[in-house]
Amino acid sequence: MKDVEESTITRAIIRKAAEEWINLTETDVIVVGAGPSGLTAGMYLAKAGLKTVVFERKLSFGGGIGGGGMQFHKLVIQAPADKILREVGCDLELLEEDMYVADTTAMIAKLASGTIDAGAKIILGVIVDDLIYRDPPPRITGAVVQWTSVIMSGLHVDPLGVKAKAIIDCTGHDAEVLAVASRKIPELNLVVPGEKSMWVSQAEKLTVENTGEVCPGLYVAGMAVAALRQTPRMGPIFGGMLLSGAKVAQLVAAKILGEKARRVVPIDIG
């Protein structure tokens, strides 16, 4: 085994990480949250040729996938969202017509791998602490980022800004990015009332229907949609999460690429 100097390891890590961060200071799309909707959005945006970074506050990806249903390591997927998982090579077990069961760890691994292989960059341990905006009218032009560890420590450390053409809130139940926009950009007249109680069929339908642009430059997908529109939660059925991520990718790609945007998602989102 080759002998390695400690300083060599340190230089390699700092140099390569810094090079990537410099490259990311201006990007096409920032996806906030590496859960089911965020990974799906990141994958299709990258496949469309857009420079995409996914920021995740934890040191792992998958969001609510890992918990399955009450920590049982399975969850349910319905058509047509199953086609997204098949695209990344995730095995599904038929439950009944158009309904499938997926293994949580397999779904996390395959979705993450598909996102990375498509060309998106996933950065772990980073919080979007604020937004960059311009007016009038208010439009979002970037994200303000900080290490999760700094926020957890309670230290005051100034964050850094990353310029982007679109920011997508895929942070789940807390709608963290929308909450910041609501609190700090009053001109948006944005209210985030939180989700309603469980009603699976309505939740799945309304999450996908309400996925989209909140204001110029800011989009919402996944459970953050329910928090914004006060629609029901759905629990451990994830078809709506995947379709929401696919839909927001289609919308953002069309907005940025215009007529040059091809059909980004190869399925009927509904």
Backbone as CSV, one residue per row, in Angstrom:
resi,resn,N_x,N_y,N_z,CA_x,CA_y,CA_z,C_x,C_y,C_z
1,MET,0.843,-1.195,0.000,0.000,0.000,0.000,0.882,1.251,0.000
2,LYS,0.528,2.230,-0.827,1.332,3.446,-0.972,1.316,4.274,0.305
3,ASP,2.484,4.747,0.728,2.564,5.680,1.858,2.045,7.043,1.425
4,VAL,1.219,7.645,2.245,0.621,8.935,1.915,0.853,9.914,3.058
5,GLU,1.312,11.100,2.708,1.490,12.151,3.704,0.138,12.777,4.061
6,GLU,-0.042,13.092,5.329,-1.283,13.724,5.780,-1.556,15.027,5.040
7,SER,-0.509,15.792,4.805,-0.678,17.075,4.123,-1.143,16.884,2.681
8,THR,-0.742,15.781,2.058,-1.181,15.486,0.693,-2.691,15.268,0.658
9,ILE,-3.203,14.533,1.641,-4.643,14.289,1.736,-5.390,15.604,1.910
10,THR,-4.883,16.431,2.814,-5.538,17.709,3.098,-5.563,18.607,1.875
11,ARG,-4.427,18.719,1.179,-4.358,19.574,-0.007,-5.323,19.088,-1.089
12,ALA,-5.387,17.776,-1.282,-6.258,17.229,-2.321,-7.717,17.543,-2.041
13,ILE,-8.125,17.356,-0.804,-9.521,17.605,-0.427,-9.875,19.073,-0.587
14,ILE,-9.040,19.953,-0.050,-9.339,21.385,-0.104,-9.330,21.887,-1.538
15,ARG,-8.311,21.495,-2.318,-8.193,21.978,-3.689,-9.373,21.528,-4.543
16,LYS,-9.707,20.242,-4.495,-10.772,19.718,-5.348,-12.147,20.219,-4.922
17,ALA,-12.369,20.309,-3.623,-13.649,20.833,-3.145,-13.806,22.300,-3.508
18,ALA,-12.730,23.068,-3.352,-12.784,24.495,-3.688,-13.040,24.691,-5.178
19,GLU,-12.407,23.867,-6.004,-12.627,23.975,-7.448,-14.103,23.756,-7.786
20,GLU,-14.727,22.775,-7.157,-16.140,22.523,-7.437,-17.028,23.639,-6.907
21,TRP,-16.741,24.150,-5.723,-17.544,25.248,-5.179,-17.438,26.494,-6.050
22,ILE,-16.262,26.793,-6.555,-16.105,27.943,-7.454,-16.946,27.748,-8.705
23,ASN,-16.969,26.534,-9.209,-17.773,26.237,-10.390,-19.264,26.383,-10.111
24,LEU,-19.663,26.168,-8.856,-21.074,26.215,-8.505,-21.569,27.597,-8.076
25,THR,-20.688,28.579,-8.029,-21.127,29.905,-7.584,-22.169,30.514,-8.513
26,GLU,-22.173,30.079,-9.774,-23.234,30.441,-10.708,-23.704,29.154,-11.377
27,THR,-24.984,28.841,-11.209,-25.516,27.603,-11.752,-26.882,27.868,-12.374
28,ASP,-27.396,26.899,-13.065,-28.729,27.065,-13.653,-29.823,26.866,-12.613
29,VAL,-29.745,25.746,-11.893,-30.811,25.397,-10.956,-30.232,24.915,-9.628
30,ILE,-30.813,25.422,-8.542,-30.525,24.907,-7.205,-31.760,24.163,-6.723
31,VAL,-31.595,22.887,-6.432,-32.653,22.094,-5.811,-32.313,21.987,-4.331
32,VAL,-33.264,22.343,-3.478,-33.010,22.313,-2.041,-33.737,21.118,-1.445
33,GLY,-32.965,20.132,-1.009,-33.526,18.924,-0.440,-33.316,17.724,-1.341
34,ALA,-32.624,16.695,-0.824,-32.318,15.499,-1.616,-33.237,14.354,-1.231
35,GLY,-34.539,14.650,-1.119,-35.544,13.625,-0.915,-36.068,13.134,-2.250
36,PRO,-37.217,12.454,-2.260,-37.721,11.875,-3.511,-38.001,12.895,-4.600
37,SER,-38.647,14.008,-4.259,-38.941,15.018,-5.282,-37.674,15.739,-5.717
38,GLY,-36.780,16.025,-4.766,-35.553,16.735,-5.087,-34.619,15.931,-5.969
39,LEU,-34.459,14.643,-5.652,-33.594,13.793,-6.483,-34.182,13.612,-7.876
40,THR,-35.495,13.430,-7.944,-36.125,13.267,-9.256,-35.978,14.532,-10.087
41,ALA,-36.238,15.680,-9.468,-36.082,16.950,-10.182,-34.643,17.137,-10.647
42,GLY,-33.693,16.878,-9.753,-32.287,17.037,-10.109,-31.874,16.152,-11.264
43,MET,-32.374,14.927,-11.268,-32.024,13.991,-12.343,-32.522,14.493,-13.696
44,TYR,-33.794,14.881,-13.769,-34.344,15.283,-15.064,-33.818,16.641,-15.522
45,LEU,-33.546,17.533,-14.592,-32.953,18.829,-14.966,-31.564,18.629,-15.553
46,ALA,-30.780,17.766,-14.919,-29.435,17.491,-15.436,-29.507,16.805,-16.795
47,LYS,-30.470,15.901,-16.955,-30.626,15.231,-18.248,-31.005,16.226,-19.337
48,ALA,-31.683,17.300,-18.956,-32.050,18.332,-19.926,-30.865,19.217,-20.303
49,GLY,-29.725,18.992,-19.642,-28.529,19.764,-19.956,-28.338,20.991,-19.079
50,LEU,-29.138,21.114,-18.019,-29.020,22.262,-17.129,-28.021,21.964,-16.008
51,LYS,-27.213,22.949,-15.693,-26.247,22.830,-14.601,-27.027,22.848,-13.287
52,THR,-27.009,21.726,-12.577,-27.896,21.533,-11.440,-27.117,21.102,-10.207
53,VAL,-27.418,21.746,-9.071,-26.849,21.330,-7.791,-27.986,21.088,-6.817
54,VAL,-27.862,20.005,-6.058,-28.833,19.666,-5.017,-28.154,19.873,-3.673
55,PHE,-28.674,20.783,-2.865,-28.152,21.008,-1.518,-29.021,20.255,-0.513
56,GLU,-28.389,19.491,0.362,-29.091,18.712,1.369,-28.520,19.029,2.752
57,ARG,-29.396,19.356,3.699,-28.938,19.745,5.034,-28.304,18.591,5.813
58,LYS,-28.747,17.364,5.573,-28.194,16.216,6.283,-26.942,15.691,5.569
59,LEU,-26.279,14.727,6.216,-25.116,14.094,5.603,-25.512,12.794,4.900
60,SER,-26.746,12.748,4.447,-27.256,11.592,3.723,-28.402,12.069,2.845
61,PHE,-28.736,11.288,1.823,-29.858,11.676,0.974,-31.004,10.687,1.123
62,GLY,-32.151,11.055,0.553,-33.315,10.183,0.608,-34.521,10.793,1.278
63,GLY,-34.303,11.802,2.129,-35.423,12.453,2.791,-36.283,11.458,3.541
64,GLY,-37.593,11.501,3.297,-38.524,10.634,3.996,-38.560,9.207,3.496
65,ILE,-37.800,8.891,2.463,-37.826,7.526,1.927,-37.343,6.524,2.972
66,GLY,-36.256,6.847,3.641,-35.606,5.896,4.537,-36.490,5.398,5.662
67,GLY,-37.409,6.234,6.115,-38.283,5.841,7.217,-39.378,4.887,6.816
68,GLY,-39.583,4.713,5.484,-40.648,3.835,5.022,-41.962,4.194,5.676
69,GLY,-42.746,3.189,6.018,-43.952,3.410,6.790,-43.691,3.007,8.223
70,MET,-43.606,3.967,9.124,-43.343,3.730,10.547,-42.098,2.867,10.768
71,GLN,-41.059,3.142,9.978,-39.763,2.476,10.007,-39.781,1.043,9.476
72,PHE,-40.902,0.582,8.913,-40.861,-0.640,8.133,-40.239,-0.285,6.787
73,HIS,-39.308,-1.082,6.326,-38.427,-0.688,5.222,-39.054,-0.878,3.840
74,LYS,-40.314,-0.601,3.721,-41.004,-0.672,2.440,-41.898,0.554,2.279
75,LEU,-42.192,0.902,1.015,-43.166,1.945,0.737,-43.880,1.616,-0.567
76,VAL,-44.931,2.349,-0.823,-45.800,2.052,-1.971,-45.601,3.099,-3.061
77,ILE,-45.610,2.639,-4.290,-45.516,3.485,-5.485,-46.648,3.084,-6.412
78,GLN,-47.308,4.060,-7.021,-48.364,3.752,-7.975,-47.989,4.277,-9.360
79,ALA,-48.655,3.739,-10.365,-48.433,4.203,-11.738,-48.951,5.629,-11.878
80,PRO,-48.338,6.470,-12.733,-47.213,6.149,-13.625,-45.835,6.395,-13.013
81,ALA,-45.788,6.711,-11.705,-44.506,7.035,-11.073,-43.549,5.850,-11.062
82,ASP,-44.081,4.630,-11.169,-43.213,3.456,-11.195,-42.215,3.517,-12.345
83,LYS,-42.599,4.202,-13.427,-41.704,4.290,-14.587,-40.432,5.071,-14.259
84,ILE,-40.531,6.017,-13.330,-39.345,6.778,-12.919,-38.362,5.863,-12.208
85,LEU,-38.877,5.029,-11.318,-37.997,4.101,-10.600,-37.440,3.030,-11.521
86,ARG,-38.233,2.570,-12.462,-37.721,1.583,-13.418,-36.602,2.182,-14.266
87,GLU,-36.732,3.474,-14.564,-35.719,4.156,-15.369,-34.356,4.137,-14.696
88,VAL,-34.343,4.178,-13.341,-33.069,4.168,-12.616,-32.699,2.767,-12.132
89,GLY,-33.468,1.766,-12.545,-33.111,0.385,-12.243,-33.543,-0.115,-10.889
90,CYS,-34.577,0.481,-10.313,-35.068,0.067,-9.001,-36.110,-1.041,-9.164
91,ASP,-35.907,-2.156,-8.497,-36.854,-3.263,-8.560,-38.136,-2.921,-7.814
92,LEU,-39.270,-3.329,-8.363,-40.575,-3.111,-7.757,-41.321,-4.431,-7.685
93,GLU,-42.067,-4.626,-6.604,-42.879,-5.824,-6.444,-44.338,-5.451,-6.666
94,LEU,-45.001,-6.173,-7.556,-46.401,-5.887,-7.867,-47.279,-6.182,-6.654
95,LEU,-48.082,-5.201,-6.269,-49.023,-5.349,-5.162,-50.416,-5.671,-5.700
96,GLU,-50.849,-4.860,-6.628,-52.074,-5.068,-7.387,-51.929,-4.227,-8.643
97,GLU,-52.941,-4.195,-9.482,-52.809,-3.465,-10.743,-52.399,-2.015,-10.500
98,ASP,-51.298,-1.613,-11.126,-50.770,-0.246,-11.066,-50.301,0.172,-9.672
99,MET,-50.073,-0.775,-8.783,-49.577,-0.491,-7.429,-48.393,-1.410,-7.135
100,TYR,-47.341,-0.830,-6.573,-46.114,-1.583,-6.354,-45.540,-1.274,-4.972
101,VAL,-44.689,-2.187,-4.502,-43.963,-1.986,-3.258,-42.476,-1.874,-3.591
102,ALA,-41.820,-0.889,-2.980,-40.386,-0.684,-3.197,-39.638,-0.813,-1.879
103,ASP,-38.408,-1.270,-1.963,-37.509,-1.310,-0.813,-36.917,0.078,-0.610
104,THR,-36.945,0.577,0.615,-36.527,1.960,0.858,-35.057,2.204,0.511
105,THR,-34.183,1.299,0.940,-32.758,1.537,0.672,-32.446,1.443,-0.817
106,ALA,-33.111,0.516,-1.500,-32.894,0.407,-2.946,-33.369,1.662,-3.656
107,MET,-34.510,2.187,-3.233,-35.046,3.393,-3.866,-34.123,4.589,-3.651
108,ILE,-33.617,4.736,-2.428,-32.676,5.831,-2.151,-31.430,5.705,-3.019
109,ALA,-30.844,4.513,-3.019,-29.589,4.302,-3.745,-29.762,4.510,-5.245
110,LYS,-30.836,3.966,-5.807,-31.033,4.062,-7.245,-31.354,5.486,-7.684
111,LEU,-32.220,6.174,-6.928,-32.551,7.560,-7.284,-31.321,8.457,-7.188
112,ALA,-30.553,8.294,-6.116,-29.352,9.110,-5.953,-28.344,8.825,-7.059
113,SER,-28.160,7.550,-7.361,-27.235,7.177,-8.425,-27.696,7.738,-9.763
114,GLY,-29.004,7.663,-10.027,-29.531,8.212,-11.271,-29.325,9.707,-11.383
115,THR,-29.462,10.395,-10.273,-29.279,11.847,-10.264,-27.824,12.210,-10.531
116,ILE,-26.917,11.514,-9.867,-25.486,11.778,-10.050,-25.046,11.395,-11.464
117,ASP,-25.498,10.247,-11.924,-25.119,9.800,-13.267,-25.636,10.748,-14.350
118,ALA,-26.760,11.413,-14.083,-27.305,12.373,-15.051,-26.463,13.636,-15.141
119,GLY,-25.626,13.864,-14.120,-24.752,15.028,-14.144,-25.030,16.067,-13.081
120,ALA,-26.040,15.834,-12.239,-26.312,16.771,-11.150,-25.276,16.583,-10.045
121,LYS,-25.020,17.649,-9.303,-24.100,17.595,-8.171,-24.909,17.617,-6.886
122,ILE,-24.671,16.674,-6.000,-25.325,16.649,-4.691,-24.296,17.031,-3.637
123,ILE,-24.596,18.089,-2.893,-23.715,18.541,-1.816,-24.438,18.333,-0.495
124,LEU,-23.849,17.536,0.388,-24.458,17.227,1.672,-23.970,18.171,2.765
125,GLY,-24.785,18.305,3.813,-24.390,19.120,4.966,-24.467,20.600,4.722
126,VAL,-25.343,21.027,3.797,-25.479,22.442,3.454,-26.942,22.865,3.604
127,ILE,-27.159,23.978,4.272,-28.493,24.549,4.453,-28.638,25.783,3.585
128,VAL,-29.788,25.926,2.937,-30.128,27.199,2.301,-30.767,28.063,3.388
129,ASP,-29.981,28.999,3.864,-30.336,29.796,5.036,-31.099,31.067,4.671
130,ASP,-30.999,31.476,3.405,-31.623,32.720,2.969,-31.677,32.694,1.438
131,LEU,-32.254,33.726,0.875,-32.364,33.843,-0.575,-31.763,35.154,-1.051
132,ILE,-31.363,35.176,-2.308,-30.944,36.414,-2.967,-32.103,36.857,-3.846
133,TYR,-32.484,38.145,-3.767,-33.615,38.601,-4.577,-33.348,39.975,-5.159
134,ARG,-34.120,40.314,-6.154,-34.102,41.630,-6.778,-35.552,42.079,-6.956
135,ASP,-35.761,43.399,-7.007,-37.108,43.910,-7.281,-36.993,45.280,-7.912
136,PRO,-38.109,45.909,-8.378,-39.420,45.269,-8.517,-39.553,44.577,-9.875
137,PRO,-40.509,43.623,-10.031,-41.199,42.936,-8.927,-40.244,41.955,-8.288
138,PRO,-40.563,41.440,-7.101,-39.637,40.515,-6.441,-39.369,39.276,-7.292
139,ARG,-38.101,38.982,-7.472,-37.714,37.752,-8.161,-36.496,37.169,-7.461
140,ILE,-36.448,35.866,-7.391,-35.369,35.172,-6.694,-34.240,34.901,-7.685
141,THR,-33.032,35.282,-7.295,-31.888,35.150,-8.200,-30.770,34.279,-7.642
142,GLY,-30.986,33.700,-6.480,-29.952,32.840,-5.919,-30.276,32.391,-4.513
143,ALA,-29.390,31.570,-3.960,-29.560,31.040,-2.613,-28.369,31.430,-1.749
144,VAL,-28.638,31.594,-0.475,-27.601,31.902,0.510,-27.377,30.632,1.329
145,VAL,-26.161,30.128,1.332,-25.911,28.809,1.906,-24.961,28.874,3.101
146,GLN,-25.134,27.890,3.979,-24.301,27.773,5.173,-24.148,26.294,5.507
147,TRP,-23.042,25.947,6.148,-22.870,24.571,6.612,-23.896,24.263,7.696
148,THR,-24.501,23.094,7.629,-25.437,22.657,8.671,-24.765,22.654,10.040
149,SER,-23.527,22.245,10.091,-22.811,22.173,11.366,-22.662,23.543,12.011
150,VAL,-22.518,24.583,11.197,-22.411,25.940,11.734,-23.739,26.363,12.353
151,ILE,-24.831,26.083,11.652,-26.155,26.417,12.184,-26.404,25.662,13.480
152,MET,-26.054,24.388,13.520,-26.265,23.576,14.717,-25.426,24.056,15.901
153,SER,-24.256,24.605,15.609,-23.365,25.062,16.681,-23.834,26.355,17.331
154,GLY,-24.676,27.101,16.619,-25.132,28.381,17.145,-24.139,29.510,16.958
155,LEU,-23.063,29.252,16.207,-22.073,30.290,15.944,-22.594,31.276,14.905
156,HIS,-22.173,32.533,15.001,-22.498,33.486,13.947,-21.365,33.467,12.926
157,VAL,-21.647,32.901,11.766,-20.701,32.851,10.661,-21.455,33.296,9.418
158,ASP,-20.952,34.318,8.751,-21.654,34.806,7.570,-21.676,33.754,6.469
159,PRO,-22.815,33.617,5.807,-22.970,32.624,4.744,-22.433,33.136,3.415
160,LEU,-22.579,32.327,2.373,-22.163,32.701,1.028,-23.347,32.593,0.069
161,GLY,-23.283,33.356,-1.010,-24.360,33.364,-1.987,-24.008,32.577,-3.236
162,VAL,-25.021,31.892,-3.780,-24.869,31.131,-5.023,-25.922,31.626,-5.998
163,LYS,-25.501,32.095,-7.145,-26.423,32.617,-8.149,-27.062,31.481,-8.926
164,ALA,-28.371,31.609,-9.222,-29.069,30.581,-9.989,-30.245,31.187,-10.729
165,LYS,-30.624,30.527,-11.812,-31.787,30.972,-12.585,-33.091,30.491,-11.962
166,ALA,-33.014,29.426,-11.169,-34.207,28.900,-10.506,-33.807,28.194,-9.222
167,ILE,-34.632,28.370,-8.174,-34.479,27.668,-6.906,-35.737,26.826,-6.712
168,ILE,-35.568,25.551,-6.358,-36.718,24.676,-6.138,-36.719,24.212,-4.689
169,ASP,-37.801,24.517,-3.961,-37.944,24.064,-2.582,-38.488,22.645,-2.585
170,CYS,-37.633,21.688,-2.244,-38.024,20.294,-2.087,-37.694,19.838,-0.664
171,THR,-37.881,20.727,0.294,-37.452,20.455,1.673,-38.491,19.724,2.503
172,GLY,-39.623,19.367,1.914,-40.578,18.552,2.640,-41.548,19.337,3.490
173,HIS,-41.974,18.723,4.571,-43.061,19.235,5.403,-42.836,20.662,5.903
174,ASP,-41.603,21.031,6.156,-41.323,22.356,6.724,-41.215,23.461,5.683
175,ALA,-41.128,23.112,4.420,-41.013,24.106,3.340,-40.019,25.205,3.726
176,GLU,-38.801,24.813,4.009,-37.814,25.717,4.609,-37.508,26.946,3.756
177,VAL,-37.398,26.763,2.463,-37.064,27.899,1.599,-38.245,28.858,1.494
178,LEU,-39.438,28.310,1.320,-40.634,29.152,1.259,-40.835,29.903,2.562
179,ALA,-40.534,29.253,3.681,-40.675,29.910,4.978,-39.757,31.126,5.087
180,VAL,-38.535,30.977,4.571,-37.603,32.116,4.551,-38.151,33.234,3.675
181,ALA,-38.623,32.887,2.485,-39.163,33.894,1.568,-40.362,34.606,2.191
182,SER,-41.213,33.853,2.849,-42.392,34.425,3.487,-42.013,35.419,4.577
183,ARG,-41.001,35.075,5.337,-40.589,35.904,6.482,-39.765,37.112,6.078
184,LYS,-38.931,36.968,5.048,-37.922,37.989,4.770,-38.162,38.803,3.505
185,ILE,-39.133,38.377,2.683,-39.455,39.159,1.481,-40.958,39.444,1.511
186,PRO,-41.396,40.388,2.333,-42.833,40.630,2.505,-43.541,41.039,1.225
187,GLU,-42.787,41.597,0.276,-43.401,42.004,-0.988,-44.024,40.827,-1.747
188,LEU,-43.616,39.611,-1.417,-44.168,38.437,-2.085,-45.578,38.098,-1.601
189,ASN,-45.944,38.643,-0.439,-47.253,38.313,0.156,-47.452,36.803,0.231
190,LEU,-46.420,36.123,0.694,-46.405,34.662,0.717,-46.699,34.160,2.125
191,VAL,-47.639,33.239,2.229,-47.991,32.629,3.511,-47.811,31.122,3.391
192,VAL,-47.203,30.508,4.405,-46.997,29.061,4.421,-47.758,28.494,5.623
193,PRO,-49.020,28.118,5.444,-49.845,27.710,6.579,-49.590,26.307,7.101
194,GLY,-48.937,25.460,6.315,-48.706,24.078,6.732,-49.735,23.123,6.140
195,GLU,-49.393,21.853,6.159,-50.228,20.823,5.541,-51.454,20.479,6.379
196,LYS,-52.419,19.831,5.765,-53.574,19.285,6.459,-53.290,17.834,6.879
197,SER,-54.251,17.251,7.577,-54.132,15.855,7.981,-54.244,14.920,6.773
198,MET,-54.040,13.634,7.031,-53.905,12.659,5.943,-55.205,12.404,5.181
199,TRP,-55.073,12.409,3.866,-56.115,11.988,2.921,-55.354,11.604,1.660
200,VAL,-55.021,10.328,1.543,-54.030,9.880,0.570,-54.369,10.270,-0.863
201,SER,-55.570,9.939,-1.330,-55.893,10.167,-2.736,-55.860,11.646,-3.090
202,GLN,-56.403,12.487,-2.210,-56.385,13.924,-2.458,-54.965,14.481,-2.375
203,ALA,-54.207,13.990,-1.415,-52.835,14.466,-1.247,-51.991,14.183,-2.477
204,GLU,-52.083,12.970,-3.001,-51.307,12.606,-4.175,-51.692,13.471,-5.376
205,LYS,-52.959,13.648,-5.565,-53.450,14.438,-6.698,-53.046,15.911,-6.572
206,LEU,-53.308,16.508,-5.405,-53.105,17.950,-5.236,-51.628,18.324,-5.172
207,THR,-50.809,17.418,-4.665,-49.367,17.705,-4.633,-48.836,17.904,-6.042
208,VAL,-49.215,17.025,-6.944,-48.751,17.140,-8.335,-49.395,18.352,-9.009
209,GLU,-50.691,18.527,-8.825,-51.399,19.645,-9.466,-50.827,20.995,-9.060
210,ASN,-50.452,21.147,-7.777,-50.001,22.443,-7.261,-48.493,22.658,-7.345
211,THR,-47.776,21.692,-7.876,-46.339,21.853,-8.105,-46.111,22.947,-9.153
212,GLY,-45.177,23.855,-8.879,-44.915,24.874,-9.890,-44.225,26.103,-9.351
213,GLU,-44.347,27.193,-10.092,-43.674,28.444,-9.773,-44.447,29.207,-8.711
214,VAL,-43.743,29.657,-7.675,-44.335,30.442,-6.594,-44.211,31.936,-6.904
215,CYS,-43.063,32.325,-7.379,-42.789,33.679,-7.856,-41.635,33.551,-8.832
216,PRO,-41.312,34.596,-9.593,-40.204,34.474,-10.543,-38.918,33.957,-9.889
217,GLY,-38.437,32.823,-10.381,-37.198,32.246,-9.881,-37.352,31.247,-8.754
218,LEU,-38.542,31.134,-8.167,-38.748,30.242,-7.022,-39.866,29.255,-7.319
219,TYR,-39.570,27.957,-7.127,-40.512,26.882,-7.419,-40.680,25.994,-6.192
220,VAL,-41.760,25.211,-6.202,-42.018,24.305,-5.087,-42.425,22.944,-5.619
221,ALA,-41.943,21.888,-4.926,-42.291,20.509,-5.301,-42.314,19.655,-4.041
222,GLY,-42.932,18.491,-4.149,-42.967,17.563,-3.030,-43.862,18.035,-1.892
223,MET,-43.540,17.599,-0.678,-44.382,17.923,0.470,-44.386,19.415,0.804
224,ALA,-43.408,20.156,0.322,-43.441,21.603,0.505,-44.654,22.213,-0.185
225,VAL,-45.169,21.542,-1.216,-46.393,21.982,-1.891,-47.564,21.946,-0.920
226,ALA,-47.677,20.842,-0.159,-48.772,20.710,0.801,-48.673,21.754,1.900
227,ALA,-47.444,22.063,2.331,-47.266,23.096,3.351,-47.684,24.465,2.833
228,LEU,-47.400,24.723,1.563,-47.738,26.027,0.978,-49.228,26.143,0.687
229,ARG,-49.816,25.127,0.129,-51.219,25.186,-0.322,-52.204,24.625,0.702
230,GLN,-51.693,24.191,1.841,-52.506,23.612,2.925,-53.398,22.487,2.402
231,THR,-52.750,21.551,1.752,-53.426,20.361,1.250,-53.009,19.164,2.115
232,PRO,-53.701,18.017,2.022,-53.428,16.892,2.924,-52.063,16.242,2.713
233,ARG,-51.632,15.536,3.729,-50.443,14.688,3.636,-50.873,13.310,3.183
234,MET,-49.888,12.511,2.709,-50.252,11.206,2.163,-49.570,10.021,2.832
235,GLY,-48.565,10.248,3.657,-47.894,9.116,4.282,-46.992,8.366,3.317
236,PRO,-46.751,7.061,3.571,-45.699,6.332,2.851,-46.100,5.798,1.481
237,ILE,-46.765,6.604,0.691,-46.970,6.318,-0.726,-46.290,7.448,-1.488
238,PHE,-45.369,7.128,-2.383,-44.431,8.129,-2.881,-44.578,8.470,-4.356
239,GLY,-45.636,7.983,-4.994,-45.813,8.309,-6.404,-45.944,9.796,-6.644
240,GLY,-46.717,10.464,-5.796,-46.894,11.912,-5.949,-45.605,12.685,-5.784
241,MET,-44.736,12.222,-4.879,-43.454,12.894,-4.675,-42.594,12.820,-5.936
242,LEU,-42.542,11.631,-6.528,-41.739,11.451,-7.738,-42.308,12.258,-8.906
243,LEU,-43.610,12.211,-9.080,-44.242,12.937,-10.181,-44.121,14.444,-9.990
244,SER,-44.181,14.903,-8.741,-44.001,16.328,-8.468,-42.604,16.792,-8.857
245,GLY,-41.599,15.974,-8.515,-40.230,16.305,-8.911,-40.054,16.321,-10.410
246,ALA,-40.694,15.361,-11.079,-40.614,15.319,-12.544,-41.305,16.529,-13.164
247,LYS,-42.458,16.895,-12.614,-43.206,18.024,-13.162,-42.437,19.335,-13.006
248,VAL,-41.852,19.559,-11.833,-41.133,20.820,-11.626,-39.906,20.890,-12.530
249,ALA,-39.277,19.744,-12.788,-38.144,19.728,-13.715,-38.590,20.140,-15.104
250,GLN,-39.736,19.636,-15.534,-40.273,19.992,-16.852,-40.561,21.489,-16.933
251,LEU,-41.165,22.049,-15.880,-41.521,23.469,-15.869,-40.286,24.362,-15.873
252,VAL,-39.315,24.017,-15.032,-38.099,24.839,-14.939,-37.307,24.761,-16.239
253,ALA,-37.179,23.569,-16.805,-36.445,23.427,-18.063,-37.091,24.240,-19.171
254,ALA,-38.424,24.208,-19.228,-39.125,24.979,-20.255,-38.918,26.475,-20.061
255,LYS,-38.900,26.913,-18.802,-38.723,28.334,-18.519,-37.322,28.816,-18.888
256,ILE,-36.320,28.018,-18.570,-34.933,28.425,-18.815,-34.534,28.223,-20.276
257,LEU,-34.920,27.099,-20.833,-34.488,26.761,-22.183,-35.433,27.258,-23.265
258,GLY,-36.673,27.590,-22.892,-37.640,28.081,-23.855,-37.930,27.066,-24.934
259,GLU,-37.952,27.508,-26.162,-38.286,26.622,-27.279,-37.256,25.518,-27.470
260,LYS,-36.065,25.721,-26.913,-35.028,24.697,-27.054,-35.265,23.506,-26.132
261,ALA,-36.167,23.675,-25.163,-36.426,22.597,-24.214,-37.204,21.474,-24.888
262,ARG,-36.646,20.295,-24.854,-37.381,19.128,-25.330,-38.250,18.612,-24.195
263,ARG,-39.002,17.580,-24.461,-39.771,16.947,-23.393,-38.789,16.323,-22.410
264,VAL,-38.682,16.898,-21.236,-37.664,16.497,-20.277,-38.019,15.162,-19.619
265,VAL,-39.295,14.970,-19.309,-39.732,13.779,-18.587,-40.404,12.821,-19.580
266,PRO,-39.906,11.604,-19.712,-40.422,10.692,-20.753,-41.682,9.936,-20.364
267,ILE,-42.489,10.495,-19.442,-43.757,9.861,-19.068,-44.832,10.934,-18.972
268,ASP,-46.087,10.492,-18.990,-47.210,11.398,-18.803,-47.376,11.647,-17.314
269,ILE,-47.093,12.862,-16.866,-47.139,13.170,-15.436,-48.557,13.177,-14.912
270,GLY,-49.509,13.577,-15.748,-50.912,13.601,-15.325,-51.270,14.911,-14.655
